[in-house]
Amino acid sequence: MISIQAVDAGDYPALLALWRRSVEATHAFLTAADVDEIEQDVAAYLPQMPDLRVAVEGGTLVGFIAVSGATVEMLFVDSDAQGRGIGSALLQAAAAGHDAVRVDVNEQNASGRAFYAARGFSEVGRSEVDGEGRPFPILHLQLLVLEPPARPA
């Protein structure tokens, strides 16, 4: 069973290792040097995220999501745990209470693009470079969250 909970400060090293495994499994367009460089940025960003939640399965951290308002800043699932609904559970938890959810995904990350497309996200923009100015095109995606109609009393 997957449990979504607030991050504990002691989780950061495990989250960073999880991030790296996930990126190495899904971001084949990055070189090892790129991953090393980006990892330093992620290590600095994680403690600054206003809403950082982890997915725990059987006592093991298997994924995390960082959200700022209605924007998903990071969503990563351990490479060994992908395809088991963990990313969907994290996304659903983050989307609760929002009319729309936004996320950026690397254009060259085919599995990430497929994940968001399967969950109803649509492309609303594109940038030639990532948020740090690196030459990795970014797709800006949005999901309109439609609340189910209220049941009549």
N, C-alpha and C positions, 0 to 999 in steps of 0.2 A: 504494500500500500504506500502511496506517495503522500507525504506530508509537506505542505508549504508553510514555512515559518520565517520569522525575522532572522537576519544574519546575526551571528555572534562575532565579536571582534576577533576571537581566536580562529575563526573560519577562513580569514583572508588568505593564508598560505595555501590551504586546500583549494580555495576557489581559483586562485591564480594557476595552480597546477591543473585543475579541471579545465580552465580556459585554454591553456596551452594544448592539452590533449584534444580538445574539441576543435581548435583552430587547425592543428596539424592534420586532423582527419577530414576537414571540410574546406580548407582554404589553400588548395594546391597551387594557386597562383602566387602565393607568398614564398619568398626565400626564407631560409633559416635566419638570416640576418634581419629580414623584415619582421619576423615573429619575435626575435629577441628585442628589437627596438619597440615594437608595439606593446610587448609584455611590460616594459617599464612604464608606459603610459597607463596601461590597465591597472598595474599595481598602485599607481598614484590616484586613479579615478575611483577605484572600489570604495575606499573609506569615505569618499566625498559624496557618494550617491545618497540622495535623500530617502529613497525607498529601495532597499536591497533585500530580496527574499531568496531563500534557498529551498531547493527541493531535496527532501531526505527520503530515502527508501531503504528499509532494513537497517537503519542507523548510519547509512552512508550518504554523504553529499553527492547528489547525482546531477544537479543543475542549479542555475541561479538566474535571476532576472533583476535588473536595475532599472528603475522607473523614475522619471522626473515629470510630475504632472501626468499628462496622458501620453507621454513619449517613452517608449521602451528604448533605453540607452544601451543595454546589453541583454542578451538572452543566449545562454550557452548551456548545453547538455553534454555530460561526459560522453566521450566517443563510444564507450562500451554500453551506454544506457539509451542511446538514440533509438527512436522508433517504438518507444513504450508508452507514449503519452505524457512524458514529463514536460516537454516544451509546451504542449497544449495546456497542461494544468497550470504552469507558470503564467502563460499568457492570459488564461481565463482569470486567474487571480488578479493580475495587473489591470485587466480591462474593466473589472467590476466598478460600477459607479461612473463610468465615462461614456459620453456619447460617441466619441471617436478615439481611436488609438493610432498613434503614428510610430513608425519605426524606419530606420535606415538599414539597408542591407547591401553588402558588396555586390556589384553587378556580376562579378565573376564567381560568386558563391552560389552555384547551381542548387545545392541542397537547401540552403537558406531561402532562396527565392521560391523554391517549390513548397517549402514548409509554410511560408506566409501566404502564398497563392492558394494553397489548399484550405486555408483558414479564412479566406475571403478578403484578403488585403488587395488593394489596387494601387498601381503606380500613380503618383501624383506629381512626380518631379524626378530630376536626375542631376547629379553633380559630377563633373569630370574628375574631381579629387576627393579624398576622404576629409574628415573634419580637421585633420592635422596637415592638410595640404599635400599628402602623398598621392602618387599617381594611380590610385585605385578608385575607379568610378563607383559612385554610390547611387542606389535607387531609393527614392523617398516613397514610402508606402503608407497607406492609411486604411483603416478598417472602420466603417461606420457600425457602431454597436447598437443593435436594435433590441430594446428590451421587450420581452414577451408581453402581450397585452394582459392587463389585470383581469383576474377572474371576477365575474359578477358575484356579488355577495348573496 
